[in-house]
């Protein structure tokens, strides 16, 4: 009898907790990483992001076709997709990527080219900016923003993202347009922004170098950015939370039946 009373009290509490606890979806955030001729870098991002709990598909630019990105939540443009502002992607494929509606994170020259004059012609792409070499650090513009503290808490002020330095593509904006958000600038510069976004959806990670020289701060920041663009968790009991609840109820039912049978 005491056990029954305990269950009557505890089960409603568990249900309420599961309803208001962020749902655990496992690898529900699905990424697409587009590359041109550097599968080594693509595979390094694949290994890293998979280890962080994301599901990721590596997409050779040659196989992009209508519908390629229908199931992806975020698209990452690899740094090898661009060179000197030129983009190794046809305009038809640019349209397929852009028309997907997914947030797009552009890395290095590839992102700079995709967002630029030879791609979708944004403020944050070629030929609105320039590049410089051997950059390791950024000056944080707004350390209260989610990309600097969720889920990883990063230092404020000046932070090191690479060691040794990387080539970085930046956008000089003495006056920041209303549809552009700036997060990090080349260290000690006045207004050369290398971590920035446009129209909320398009994000430039201006650094060209690979994960091999990225610091832990750099990796933490990249994970925060991906989480920032990830779809919000559904409300109610879904995903693994629902399975947990079903498991609790099933085990409880079995215990009660066994107790009744032994009387």
Secondary structure by P-SEA (a helix, b strand, c coil): caaaaaaaacaaaaaaaaaaccccccccbbbbbbbcccaaaaaaaaaaaaaabbbbbbbccccccccccccccbbbbcccccccccccccaaaaaaaaacccbbbbccaaaaaaacccccccccccccccccccccbbbbccccccccccccccccccccccccccbbbbbbcccccccccccccccccccccccccccccccccccccccccccaaaaaaaaaaaaaaccccccccccaaaaaaaaaaaaaaaaaaaaaaac
